[in-house]
């Protein structure tokens, strides 16, 4: 009988990027940081991660001033 292998490895991630708003005609700089987990089950490697993205909306599109936008996506997947 084969033994089922299960191994979990946490990871952290961070970065900078350019974020588009609505039409993607204009970009604004932002930062992101988060964490996740790689999980090996049998011969399959799954992952789950979440990051918090923070960037400033263009002040020209907000009356008189820009304001911060925060997004927190969660991703699940299979690596191959």
N, C-alpha and C positions, 0 to 999 in steps of 0.2 A: 504494500500500500504506500502511495506517495504521500509525503508530508507536505501540507499546505504552508508555504512561506509567506509571512506577513511582516513587513518592516515599514515603519513610518519615520520620515525625516523632515523636521521643520526647516523653513527658510525665511529669510527677510529680504525685502527688496525696497529700493528707493530710486528716484530719478527725477530728472527735469524734462520738460517737453514743451511743445507749442500746442495750444489748444484752440480749436476753431469753434465759433459760436454761431449757430443757426445756418447761415449760408456757406460757411467755411471760406468766405472771401477774405476774412481778416483773422489773424492769429494773435494770441497773447501768451506770454510765458507762464509756466506754472510748475508746481512741484508735486510729487506723489511719494507715498511710502506705505508699506503694508507688510503682510506676512502670509505664509501659506504652509502647506503640508504636501509632501510627496509620499504616496502610499504604494508600496509594492505588494501585490496580492497575487500569488501564483506567478505567472509570467507576465502579468500586466502591471503597468505603472500609471496610477491615477494621480491627479493633483487637484487641489482646491486652494484658491488664493483670494485675497481681498486687499484692495488698496484704497487709500483716501487720496483723492486728487483735489488740489486747491489751486485756483487761478483767479485772476482779476478780469472781470468783464470790461470790455473797452469803454472808457469814459465817454466817448463820443456817442455811444448808443444808449447810455443811461443819462437821464437829464441832469447835467451839471457835474456828475461824478461817477466813477466806477464803483462796483461792489463785488465782493468775493463770491465765487461759485464753488461749492463743494459737492463732489460726487463720490460715492462709495460703491463701486461695482464688485460683484462676487463672481468668480469664474470657477468652473469645474471642467475637467477634461481627462483625456487619456493620451499619454505620450507614446509615440511609436517611431 
